Amino acid sequence: MRSWIGSDRDGNPFVTPDVTLRTAEVHRKTALEMYLAELRLLRRDLSVSDRQAPIPASLAESISRDTDRIQLPAIVVDLYAHEPYRLKISYMMARVRHLLGEDIIDEGARSGPDAVYTADAFVNDLELLRQGLAESGIGDLANASRLVELLDRARAFGFHLAALDVRQHSGILRQAVSAVLKEAGVTEEYSDLPETEKRELLTRELQNRRPLLSSASRLPEAASDVLETFRVIRKLVHRDPASIGSFIVSMTHSVSNLLEVMLLGKEVGLWRLVAGKVETALDVVPLFETIDDLAGADQFMDDLFQNPIYRLHLDARSNLQEMMLGYSDSNKDGGFYMANWALYRAQNSLGAICREYSVDFRLFHGRGGTVGRGGGRANQAIMAMPLSSQSGRIRFTEQGEVISFRYSLVDIAHRHLEQIVNATILSTAAAMKGERDTFRPDEQDVQLMEALATTSMAAYRELITDEKLWFWYTRITPIEHISRLPIASRPVSRKSSDEVDFESLRAIPWVFSWTQVRYIVPGWYGMGAALEMADDSPQMSHLQRLYTSWPFFAAVIDSAQREMARARLEVARRYADLAVSESGEAGYHEVLQKDFSLAKKSILAVTGQDSLLENNEVISNSIRLRNPFTDVLNLLQIDLIRRYRAAESEDVDPVRRALFLSINGIAAAMQSTG
């Protein structure tokens, strides 16, 4: 389990190095307190007397070692003199309490590698209890759910609870490296160097053991803050290597973006080259987010794997490379269909290039809750991945309301995880065996997908690059109010609220606002233009065959029709009237309506249905039941937007509060924010 809460620094000025440190401390404290409570219950259960059952030698030796280094109150030692399991657990509890700051251990007696109680030592102690009970012939207690479940928790969560992934934007990291190199007198204008020269310089500096900075060095505040983040990482890794997961570089564009992370790590002692070998506890992960970066991901990794220093780095990290794929920004950049196709191509090519270099790999899918941000049925998405990308390892993000939807109820959580594991095992097995009955697209299939994706993206880009669209969008959606909601993990825009534009607006509020007004543009727009070009009989027959045989294409079509079924353009038209009343222009409703109608017609033809989601009655009925109630909330919100814009400044607060409530209500009814 990993978390970005308190460690995702990309565009969030509130996540400081101190916040990351305090987050890790909260994680650790939560885990230790949970173990302490469980040990207390376990001690109550294991009332085994040495007068009734022999003590295994391993347990007796462990208790003897504990006695030498841990000073328990005499009353506890006397109380459990003939109950070795309770005595051993008491020693374990004392060591956990010491980690929590309740200093009852005799520090003078603690020395050597076993002095600090680690998560591994804790697991070994629990395993010792289980084995001891089994050797003593008390199998029922050895396999009791409390002891077994505690062992499972300890193995899964350690003392860190959830490892923190640290994420930072490539541009911020570049500025920090530029400042360090300038202060060190290496180069004045690092950022202006060509990419090849950047790589050569970084490779050279990584091979040089001397530090770049001295105690007298002075850096700009932003660069100093970045270095302090790396010092926090070093501190946490030194205490518990499992507490930090990966360092993720958002908007990765070039190999130097990853080498820069390694250089900053080297500067604080987190990365070093010793006798031709790299020593580091940090995994460096590229995040490919734009359509162009996804298209060039395989060439990026090819260049990276050819860098000699990075190969040594990989050797230090068990030859495992993680690569993250951004679903949100790729959709915002290229539209629904192109994003899906670009992600599919990237997965296919990344798997191939890693195998070419004999590098183990794991794809990390940055999925959001909505289809416009890569959401939808997780098991279907896994099964739709190309065979070359199946490695038996997978990571994905669970965000926002998705966490409560999928994990609040134990039975649903179990079912969801079961489906994910099932899909991963089946897909990996198919890839390992190279099953002949697994669909593999041929050149004609790929060419058709390329044509559809290109046409879809052209229609999408024509829409969003229209200078008038932004004004229309801000007038017909509640984006102004969404930006003020205190619900996001970071600001909704990379710019101030007064300067916000399409480029700086983040993907979550972009999708959130379209969902509120029932257009849900990120989940389908461009499909109409794309599928219309395949409307002739031969190409339509081709698409119909692909829908029944290719999991990827079926997943794209089904995701689009789910979002279109949730959309309500007759309601959305009333939002569009908000802009008409102010500008006198009809705006873009007709443009969206046309693509929607074309997409609906073609999707029904491809799937052989008479209506959207005819092949999924459960979801279809759920939408049908929710619509009347959601429609009322939309009408209320439209009225509130009008009243807010017409209100005098002193009367605006009550209306704004009501608008916030309407946003919350529609989000609950639509079961999605962004």
C-alpha positions in Angstrom: 0.0 0.0 0.0 1.3 3.5 -0.9 0.0 7.0 -0.6 0.5 10.4 -2.2 -1.2 12.3 0.6 1.3 14.6 2.1 4.0 13.8 -0.5 2.6 14.8 -3.9 4.4 18.1 -4.4 3.4 18.6 -8.1 1.7 22.0 -8.1 0.8 22.0 -4.4 2.6 24.7 -2.4 1.1 23.3 0.8 3.0 20.0 0.6 6.3 21.2 2.2 9.2 18.9 3.3 7.9 19.2 6.9 4.4 18.1 5.8 5.9 15.0 4.2 7.9 14.2 7.3 4.9 14.7 9.6 2.8 12.5 7.3 5.3 9.7 7.6 5.3 10.1 11.4 1.5 9.9 11.4 1.7 6.7 9.3 4.2 5.1 11.6 2.3 6.1 14.8 -1.0 4.7 13.4 0.6 1.4 12.5 2.4 1.0 15.9 -0.7 1.9 17.9 -2.7 -0.7 15.9 -0.1 -3.4 16.6 0.0 -2.5 20.3 -3.8 -2.9 20.5 -3.7 -6.2 18.6 -0.8 -7.5 20.8 -2.8 -6.7 23.9 -5.7 -8.8 22.6 -3.3 -11.6 21.5 -1.7 -11.7 25.0 -5.1 -12.1 26.5 -5.8 -15.1 24.2 -2.4 -17.0 24.5 -2.7 -18.2 28.1 -0.5 -21.3 27.5 1.3 -22.5 30.6 4.8 -24.1 30.5 3.4 -26.6 33.0 1.0 -27.9 30.4 2.9 -27.5 27.2 6.7 -27.6 26.6 8.4 -24.4 25.5 10.2 -24.7 22.2 13.9 -23.9 22.5 13.7 -21.1 19.9 11.1 -19.3 22.0 13.0 -19.8 25.2 16.2 -18.4 23.6 14.3 -15.4 22.3 12.8 -14.6 25.7 16.3 -14.9 27.2 17.7 -12.4 24.8 14.8 -10.0 25.5 15.4 -10.3 29.2 19.0 -9.1 28.7 18.0 -5.9 26.9 14.5 -5.1 28.0 13.6 -4.2 31.6 10.0 -5.0 32.2 8.3 -4.2 35.5 8.9 -7.0 38.0 5.1 -7.5 38.5 4.8 -8.4 34.7 7.7 -10.8 34.8 6.3 -12.5 37.9 2.8 -12.6 36.5 3.8 -14.4 33.4 6.7 -16.5 34.8 5.0 -19.7 33.6 3.2 -18.2 30.6 6.0 -17.9 28.0 3.8 -16.6 25.2 2.3 -13.9 27.3 5.8 -13.0 28.5 7.2 -12.9 25.0 4.3 -10.7 23.8 4.9 -8.4 26.8 8.5 -7.9 25.6 7.2 -7.2 22.1 4.7 -4.6 23.4 7.6 -2.9 25.4 9.6 -2.6 22.2 6.7 -1.2 20.3 6.0 1.3 23.1 9.6 2.4 23.0 9.2 3.2 19.3 6.1 5.2 20.2 8.2 7.2 22.6 7.2 5.5 25.9 10.7 4.9 27.1 10.6 1.8 29.2 13.5 -0.1 27.6 16.9 -0.1 29.3 18.9 1.7 26.6 22.2 0.8 28.3 21.6 -2.9 27.5 20.7 -2.3 23.9 23.4 -2.5 21.3 24.3 -4.1 18.0 22.2 -4.7 14.9 19.3 -6.0 16.9 19.0 -3.0 19.1 16.3 -1.2 17.0 13.1 -3.0 16.7 12.3 -3.3 13.0 9.2 -4.4 11.1 11.1 -7.5 10.0 12.0 -8.3 13.6 8.3 -7.8 14.6 7.2 -10.3 11.8 9.9 -12.8 13.0 8.6 -12.6 16.5 5.0 -13.2 15.4 6.2 -16.1 13.3 8.1 -17.4 16.3 4.9 -17.4 18.3 3.0 -19.3 15.6 5.8 -21.9 15.1 6.1 -22.3 18.9 2.4 -23.1 19.3 2.5 -25.5 16.4 5.6 -27.3 17.8 3.9 -27.5 21.2 1.0 -29.3 19.6 -1.5 -26.4 19.9 -2.3 -26.1 16.2 -5.7 -24.5 16.8 -4.0 -21.5 18.5 -1.2 -21.4 16.0 -3.7 -20.9 13.2 -6.1 -18.8 15.2 -7.4 -15.9 13.1 -6.1 -13.1 15.4 -2.5 -14.3 15.2 -2.7 -15.1 11.5 -4.4 -11.8 10.7 -1.8 -9.8 12.7 1.0 -11.6 10.8 -0.7 -10.6 7.5 -1.0 -7.0 8.6 2.6 -6.8 9.8 3.8 -8.2 6.4 1.6 -5.9 4.4 2.0 -2.6 6.4 5.2 -3.0 8.3 5.9 -0.1 10.7 5.3 2.5 7.9 1.6 1.7 7.2 1.8 3.0 3.6 4.9 4.0 1.7 4.9 7.5 0.5 5.5 8.2 -3.2 7.1 11.6 -3.7 6.0 13.4 -6.9 7.4 16.6 -8.3 7.1 18.4 -11.6 10.1 18.0 -14.0 10.3 21.8 -14.4 10.7 22.4 -10.7 13.4 19.7 -10.5 15.2 21.3 -13.5 15.2 24.7 -11.9 16.7 23.2 -8.7 19.5 21.4 -10.6 20.2 24.5 -12.6 20.6 26.5 -9.3 22.8 23.8 -7.7 25.1 23.6 -10.8 25.3 27.4 -11.0 26.2 27.8 -7.3 28.8 25.0 -7.7 30.4 26.9 -10.6 29.8 24.0 -13.0 27.6 25.9 -15.5 25.7 29.2 -15.6 23.0 28.2 -18.0 22.2 24.5 -17.5 18.6 24.8 -18.5 19.6 26.2 -21.9 21.9 23.3 -22.8 20.9 20.8 -25.5 19.5 17.5 -24.2 22.6 15.6 -25.2 24.9 18.0 -23.3 22.6 17.8 -20.2 22.9 14.1 -20.2 26.7 14.2 -20.5 27.0 16.8 -17.7 24.7 14.9 -15.4 26.4 11.5 -16.1 29.8 13.1 -15.4 28.7 14.7 -12.1 27.0 11.4 -11.0 30.4 9.7 -11.5 32.2 12.4 -9.5 32.2 11.6 -5.8 32.7 15.2 -4.6 29.6 17.1 -3.4 28.6 20.1 -5.5 27.6 22.3 -2.5 29.4 23.3 0.7 28.0 24.5 4.0 28.6 28.1 2.7 26.6 27.6 -0.4 23.4 29.6 -0.8 20.5 28.6 -3.1 17.2 30.3 -4.1 14.3 29.4 -1.8 12.6 27.1 -4.3 15.8 25.1 -5.0 16.6 24.9 -1.3 13.1 23.6 -0.7 13.6 20.8 -3.3 16.9 19.8 -1.7 15.2 19.8 1.7 12.6 17.3 0.4 15.5 15.0 -0.6 16.9 15.3 2.9 13.6 14.3 4.4 13.5 11.3 2.1 17.0 10.3 3.2 16.0 10.6 6.9 12.9 8.5 6.4 14.8 5.9 4.3 17.5 5.7 6.9 15.0 4.8 9.6 12.8 2.5 7.5 13.6 1.9 3.8 10.0 0.8 3.3 8.6 4.2 4.3 9.4 5.7 0.9 8.2 4.2 -2.4 9.1 5.9 -5.6 10.1 9.4 -6.7 7.8 10.2 -9.6 8.7 12.9 -12.1 5.5 14.4 -13.6 5.6 15.8 -17.1 8.6 13.7 -17.9 9.9 14.8 -21.4 13.6 13.8 -21.5 16.1 11.4 -20.0 17.8 14.2 -18.2 14.6 14.6 -16.1 15.4 11.3 -14.3 19.2 11.9 -14.1 18.4 15.2 -12.3 16.6 13.3 -9.6 19.6 11.1 -9.1 21.9 14.1 -9.0 19.8 15.8 -6.3 19.7 12.5 -4.4 23.5 12.2 -4.6 23.9 15.7 -3.2 22.2 14.8 0.1 23.6 11.2 0.4 20.6 9.4 -0.9 22.4 8.1 -4.0 26.1 7.3 -4.4 28.5 5.4 -6.7 31.0 3.2 -4.8 33.5 1.0 -6.5 31.5 0.9 -9.7 28.2 0.1 -8.0 25.3 2.4 -7.1 23.9 2.4 -3.6 20.4 3.9 -3.3 17.0 3.1 -1.9 15.2 5.4 -4.4 13.2 4.2 -7.4 13.0 6.9 -10.1 9.8 6.8 -12.1 8.9 8.7 -15.3 5.3 9.8 -15.7 4.2 10.1 -19.3 1.1 12.4 -19.5 0.8 14.1 -22.9 -0.1 12.5 -26.2 3.4 13.3 -27.5 5.1 11.9 -24.5 3.1 8.7 -24.6 4.0 8.3 -28.3 7.7 8.7 -27.6 7.8 6.7 -24.4 9.5 3.7 -25.9 12.3 5.9 -27.4 12.6 7.6 -24.1 13.2 4.3 -22.3 15.5 3.1 -25.0 17.7 6.2 -24.5 17.5 5.8 -20.7 18.5 2.1 -20.7 21.5 3.0 -22.8 22.8 5.4 -20.2 25.6 3.6 -18.3 25.0 5.3 -15.0 21.2 4.6 -15.1 22.0 0.9 -15.8 24.0 0.8 -12.6 21.1 2.5 -10.9 18.8 -0.2 -12.1 21.1 -2.9 -10.9 20.9 -1.3 -7.4 17.1 -1.5 -7.7 16.8 -5.2 -8.5 16.6 -4.5 -12.3 13.0 -3.3 -11.8 11.8 -0.3 -13.7 8.4 1.3 -12.9 6.8 3.6 -15.4 3.7 5.7 -14.8 1.0 6.5 -17.4 -1.2 9.6 -17.0 -4.8 9.1 -17.9 -6.1 12.5 -16.9 -3.8 14.8 -18.7 -3.7 12.7 -21.8 -7.5 12.9 -22.1 -7.4 16.6 -21.5 -4.7 16.9 -24.1 -6.0 14.7 -26.9 -9.6 13.8 -26.1 -11.2 10.5 -25.0 -10.4 8.3 -28.0 -6.9 9.4 -28.7 -6.0 9.2 -25.1 -7.1 5.6 -24.9 -5.3 4.7 -28.1 -2.1 6.5 -27.1 -2.1 4.7 -23.7 -2.6 1.3 -25.4 0.3 2.0 -27.8 2.5 3.2 -25.0 1.8 0.1 -22.9 2.6 -2.1 -25.8 5.8 -0.4 -26.7 7.0 0.0 -23.1 6.6 -3.7 -22.5 8.5 -4.5 -25.7 11.4 -2.2 -25.0 11.8 -3.5 -21.4 11.9 -7.0 -22.6 14.5 -6.1 -25.3 16.8 -4.9 -22.5 15.9 -7.7 -20.1 14.5 -5.3 -17.6 11.8 -6.3 -15.2 9.0 -3.7 -15.3 5.8 -2.6 -13.7 3.3 -0.2 -15.2 1.7 2.3 -12.8 -1.7 3.4 -14.1 -2.7 6.9 -12.9 -6.4 6.4 -13.2 -9.0 8.7 -11.8 -12.6 8.0 -10.8 -14.4 9.0 -14.0 -14.1 7.5 -17.5 -12.6 10.9 -18.6 -9.7 10.3 -16.2 -9.2 6.6 -16.9 -11.9 5.3 -14.5 -14.4 2.5 -15.2 -14.2 -1.2 -14.6 -10.7 -2.0 -13.4 -10.8 -5.7 -14.3 -12.0 -4.9 -17.9 -9.2 -2.4 -18.2 -6.6 -4.9 -17.1 -7.9 -7.5 -19.5 -7.8 -4.9 -22.3 -4.0 -4.2 -21.8 -1.8 -5.5 -24.6 -0.1 -8.8 -23.9 3.4 -7.3 -24.1 2.6 -5.0 -21.2 1.6 -7.9 -18.9 4.4 -8.5 -16.4 2.6 -10.0 -13.4 3.0 -6.6 -11.6 0.6 -3.7 -11.7 -0.1 -0.5 -9.8 -2.9 2.0 -10.1 -4.2 5.0 -8.2 -7.5 5.0 -6.3 -8.7 8.5 -5.8 -11.4 10.6 -4.2 -14.9 9.1 -4.0 -13.6 5.9 -5.6 -12.0 4.9 -2.3 -15.3 4.9 -0.4 -17.2 3.3 -3.3 -14.8 0.4 -3.6 -13.5 -0.1 -0.1 -15.9 1.2 2.5 -17.9 -2.1 2.6 -15.8 -5.2 3.2 -17.7 -7.4 0.8 -17.5 -4.9 -2.1 -13.8 -4.3 -1.3 -13.2 -8.1 -1.4 -15.0 -8.4 -4.7 -13.2 -5.5 -6.3 -9.7 -6.8 -5.2 -10.7 -10.3 -6.3 -11.6 -9.1 -9.8 -8.3 -7.2 -10.1 -6.2 -10.1 -9.0 -8.2 -12.5 -11.2 -7.7 -10.2 -14.3 -4.0 -9.7 -13.6 -3.4 -13.5 -13.2 -5.4 -14.4 -16.3 -3.7 -11.7 -18.4 -0.2 -12.5 -17.2 -0.7 -16.2 -17.8 -2.0 -15.6 -21.3 1.1 -13.4 -22.0 3.5 -16.0 -20.6 1.9 -18.8 -22.6 1.4 -16.7 -25.7 -2.0 -18.2 -26.1 -3.1 -18.5 -29.7 -6.7 -17.7 -29.0 -5.8 -14.3 -27.4 -6.6 -11.5 -29.9 -3.7 -9.8 -31.5 -4.5 -6.8 -33.7 -3.0 -7.0 -37.2 -1.7 -4.1 -39.3 -5.2 -3.4 -40.7 -6.7 -3.2 -37.3 -3.9 -0.8 -36.1 -4.3 1.4 -39.1 -8.0 1.7 -38.5 -7.5 2.6 -34.8 -4.9 5.2 -35.8 -7.3 6.8 -38.3 -10.1 6.9 -35.7 -7.9 8.3 -33.0 -6.4 11.0 -35.3 -9.9 12.1 -36.5 -11.2 12.1 -32.9 -8.3 14.2 -31.7 -8.7 16.7 -34.5 -12.3 17.2 -33.7 -11.5 17.6 -29.9 -8.6 20.0 -30.5 -10.7 22.1 -32.8 -13.3 22.4 -30.0 -10.9 23.3 -27.1 -8.6 25.6 -29.1 -11.5 27.8 -30.2 -10.8 31.1 -28.4 -14.5 31.6 -27.6 -15.0 28.2 -26.0 -13.2 29.2 -22.7 -15.7 32.0 -22.1 -18.6 29.8 -22.9 -17.3 27.0 -20.6 -16.8 29.4 -17.7 -20.3 30.8 -18.1 -22.3 27.5 -18.4 -20.4 25.4 -15.8 -19.9 26.1 -12.1 -16.1 26.0 -12.5 -15.9 29.3 -10.7 -17.4 27.7 -7.6 -15.7 24.4 -7.9 -12.4 26.2 -7.7 -13.4 27.5 -4.3 -14.3 24.2 -2.8 -11.9 23.0 -0.1 -11.9 19.4 -1.4 -8.9 19.1 -3.7 -5.5 17.8 -2.7 -4.0 20.7 -4.5 -5.1 24.0 -6.2 -7.4 23.5 -9.2 -5.0 25.5 -11.4 -1.3 26.0 -11.8 -2.0 29.7 -11.9 -3.9 32.0 -9.7 -7.7 32.0 -9.9 -7.7 35.3 -11.8 -5.3 33.9 -14.5 -6.8 30.4 -14.9 -7.1 29.2 -18.4 -7.5 25.8 -20.3 -3.8 25.0 -20.2 -3.4 25.7 -16.5 -6.7 24.2 -15.3 -6.1 20.7 -13.9 -7.8 17.6 -15.2 -10.0 17.0 -12.1 -11.9 20.3 -12.1 -12.1 20.1 -15.9 -13.9 16.7 -15.7 -15.8 17.7 -12.6 -17.4 20.7 -14.2 -18.5 18.9 -17.3 -20.1 16.2 -15.2 -22.0 18.7 -13.1 -23.7 20.2 -16.2 -24.4 16.7 -17.6 -22.4 17.1 -20.8 -19.6 14.8 -19.6 -17.6 15.9 -22.6 -14.3 14.2 -21.5 -16.0 10.8 -21.6 -17.1 10.7 -25.2 -16.5 13.9 -27.3 -14.8 13.1 -30.6 -16.2 9.7 -30.9 -18.9 10.9 -33.3 -16.4 12.4 -35.7 -14.2 9.3 -35.5 -16.9 6.7 -36.0 -18.7 8.6 -38.7 -15.7 8.1 -41.0 -16.2 4.4 -40.5 -19.8 4.5 -41.3 -19.5 2.7 -44.7 -20.4 -1.0 -44.7 -16.9 -2.6 -44.9 -15.4 -0.5 -42.1 -18.5 -0.8 -39.9 -18.3 -4.6 -40.3 -14.6 -4.4 -39.3 -15.5 -2.4 -36.2 -18.2 -4.9 -35.3 -15.7 -7.7 -35.5 -13.2 -5.8 -33.4 -15.9 -5.1 -30.7 -16.6 -8.8 -30.2 -12.9 -10.0 -30.4 -10.6 -7.2 -29.1 -10.9 -6.4 -25.4 -9.3 -3.0 -25.8 -11.8 -1.7 -28.4 -14.7 -3.2 -26.5 -13.6 -1.4 -23.4 -13.3 1.9 -25.2 -16.7 1.6 -26.7 -18.4 0.4 -23.5 -16.8 3.2 -21.5 -18.0 5.8 -24.0 -21.5 4.5 -24.0 -21.7 4.4 -20.2 -20.7 8.1 -20.1 -23.1 9.0 -22.9 -25.9 7.2 -21.0 -25.1 9.2 -17.9 -25.1 12.5 -19.9 -28.4 14.4 -20.3 -28.1 16.9 -23.1 -31.7 18.1 -22.7 -30.6 19.2 -19.2 -27.2 20.5 -20.4 -29.0 22.7 -22.9 -30.5 24.7 -20.0 -27.0 25.3 -18.7 -26.1 26.5 -22.2 -28.9 29.0 -22.0 -26.9 30.7 -19.2 -24.4 31.9 -21.8 -27.0 32.7 -24.4 -28.8 35.0 -22.0 -25.5 36.9 -21.4 -23.9 37.0 -24.9 -26.9 36.4 -27.2 -25.0 33.5 -28.8 -26.1 30.0 -29.0 -22.7 28.8 -28.1 -21.4 25.3 -28.5 -24.4 23.2 -27.5 -25.2 22.3 -31.1 -21.6 21.3 -31.7 -21.7 18.9 -28.8 -25.1 17.7 -29.7 -24.0 16.8 -33.2 -21.0 14.8 -32.1 -23.2 13.1 -29.4 -25.8 12.1 -32.0 -23.2 10.8 -34.4 -21.4 8.8 -31.7 -24.7 7.3 -30.4 -25.7 6.2 -33.9 -22.4 4.6 -34.6 -22.0 2.9 -31.2 -25.4 1.3 -31.5 -24.3 0.0 -34.9 -21.0 -1.3 -33.6 -22.6 -3.0 -30.6 -25.8 -4.2 -32.3 -28.0 -2.6 -29.7 -31.2 -0.6 -29.9 -30.3 1.7 -27.0 -27.2 2.7 -25.1 -26.3 0.2 -22.3 -28.8 -2.3 -23.5 -26.1 -4.9 -22.9 -25.7 -3.8 -19.2 -29.1 -3.6 -17.6 -27.9 -3.1 -14.1 -26.1 0.2 -14.9 -28.8 1.2 -17.3 -31.5 0.8 -14.7 -29.4 2.6 -12.0 -29.0 5.6 -14.3 -32.7 5.6 -15.2 -33.7 5.6 -11.5 -31.3 8.4 -10.6 -32.1 10.7 -13.5 -35.3 12.3 -12.2 -33.8 13.2 -8.9 -30.5 14.5 -10.5 -32.5 16.5 -13.0 -34.2 18.4 -10.2 -30.8 19.2 -8.6 -29.5 20.5 -11.9 -32.5 22.8 -12.3 -31.9 24.1 -8.8 -28.2 24.7 -9.6 -29.1 26.6 -12.8 -31.4 28.9 -10.8 -28.8 29.4 -8.2 -26.1 30.4 -10.8 -28.5 33.0 -12.2 -29.3 34.4 -8.7 -25.6 34.4 -7.8 -24.7 36.5 -10.9 -27.5 38.9 -10.3 -27.0 39.3 -6.6 -25.5 42.4 -4.9 -22.2 41.8 -3.2 -23.7 41.8 0.3 -26.3 39.1 -0.7 -23.9 36.7 -2.4 -22.7 34.5 0.5 -26.0 32.7 1.1 -26.4 32.0 -2.6 -22.8 30.8 -2.8 -23.3 28.4 0.1 -26.4 27.0 -1.6 -24.4 26.6 -4.8 -21.8 24.6 -2.9 -24.6 22.3 -1.6 -25.9 21.9 -5.1 -22.5 20.8 -6.4 -22.2 18.3 -3.6 -25.7 17.0 -4.3 -25.1 16.5 -8.0 -21.7 14.9 -7.4 -23.4 12.4 -5.0 -26.2 11.7 -7.5 -23.7 11.3 -10.4 -21.4 9.3 -8.1 -18.4 11.2 -9.4 -16.6 14.5 -8.9 -13.6 14.2 -11.2 
